Amino acid sequence: MNKVNAKDLLLVLVVTVSWGLNYPIMKYVVNSYPPSAFRALTFIVGFVSIGIYAYFKGISLSVISKERWPVFKLSMFNMVGWHLPMIYGVSMLNSGRAAIIGYTMPIWALLASALLYKEKINARSIVSLVLAMAAAVILAWGSREQWGNHPMGVGVMVVAAITWGIGNAMVKHTVLALHGVALTFWALFIAFVFFVFFTVAFETDQWAWPNFLQWLAILYGGVITFAVSYVAWFHVARKLSAVSSGLSIMLVPVFGVTGGALVLGESVSMADISALILILIAMAVVLTPNFKIKDFFQRKSET
């Protein structure tokens, strides 16, 4: 795993905040707008924004022939396979709780890395995953009465998390000469094509011109959630291990819960606060290069 620097931590912060706030924003929109159509519009804004940025920065978007299939596979798992079930899962569940299920992703990334790429599972990864998953369980238990009416939503979000976990492992273990900006551009474009197909196939009777607030959400999703944050995310995911990059954004559901409280009036409980503490500890364990589990327990025994 490469050493984490200040730039990486800043990128993690950008991704965490923007993706966390995206959940209540998505929930607000899909209550009154067809999910696939909404996501297709955000993908357009996303890849056009990145294309403009690449043009002015002189970044080539061309993909050499041997990398086209790997880029397509990464796009299918990290964009289509994640966003398609996720956007419908958000429409069925409380926004913050949907984020919680989605961000069980690190456990699936760990399993995918071990099973598909024979990546070694060390003690730090296990401890961090246990802490992070404990936080998710606390939040899940706190909202169990709400989930009982939406079993399909829970299942859909689990599928989304598993798919993204596999995609996250694939990103780390795929060597590409392609610039991260170009990778993001093509991932968004490929996802756009698939979402257009889904909205044409299943949502034509729901189509409508977005209102002002819906356009704001589309612009936020396209520019901030996709164009800015996915470039940052692919940088982090390609540099860190699958588990570390996944755990580094485990604060996203906390921002999702908080954003839901501010935007949609959803309550913040002691479960949310407890989960935040556990996630902070999990992030510290996995992202602190010199942290040793055995040294931690040795210091505890000495005191």
C-alpha positions, 0 to 999 in steps of 0.5 A: 500500500502506498503511503498516504499523504495530505493530498490523499486525505484532502481528496478523501474528505471531498469524496466523503462530504460530497457523496454523503450529502448526495444521499438526501439529495437523491432521496428528495429527487427520486420521490418525484422524478424517475430514478434512471432518468435523473441519474442519466442526466447527472451522468451527462453533466458529469462526463461533459464537465470532465471532457471540458476540464480534460480539453483545457488541461490537455489530458487525452481521453483516448483509450488504447485498444488493449485497455478498452475491455478493462475500462469497460469492466471497471465501468460496469462494476463501479458505475452501472452495477453500483448506481443502478441498484443504488438509485432504486434502493434510495427510492425505497429506503430512508436516505441515511440508512440506504447509505449505511447499507451501501457502505458495507462495500469494504467487506465485499472489497476485502472478500473480492480481493482475497478470493479473486486476487489472493490479497493478504488480509492483515490484522489492521484490515480485519480490526478496521472492518470489524469496527466499521461493520459494527457501526453499520450494524448499530445504525441498522438496528436503530432503524430496523422498524423502518426497514421491515416495510421495505425488504426489497430496498434492503436487498437491492442496496446489498446487491449494489454494495457487493457489486461496488466492492468487487469493482473497488478490488478490480480498480486496485488490481487493474494496471492502466496507462490511462489517466484517471480523468480519462477513466472517469470520463469513459466510466460516466459515459458508459454508465450514461448509455446504460441508464438511457436504455433503462429509462427508455425501457421502463420510465417513459410514462414518468418523463417530465422536464425537471423543475428548478430544485431538480436541476440543482440536484442534477448539477450537483450530482453531475459536477460535484458527485461525479466529475470532481469526486470520482476523479478523486476516488479513482486516484485514491482507489488506485493508490491504496488497497481495496480495503483501505480505500473503502474504509477511507470513505466510511464516513459517507453514511454518517454525512448521509444521515446528517444530511438527511436530518438537515434536508429531509428532517430525519432524526439523528440518534445516539446510534448515529453518534456511536457509529461515527466514533467507531468509524473514526477509529476504523479510519485511524487504524487503516490509514495511519501507516505506523499503526500496529495492532500489537503495539496498541495492545502492548501500550494498553497493558503497560498503562 
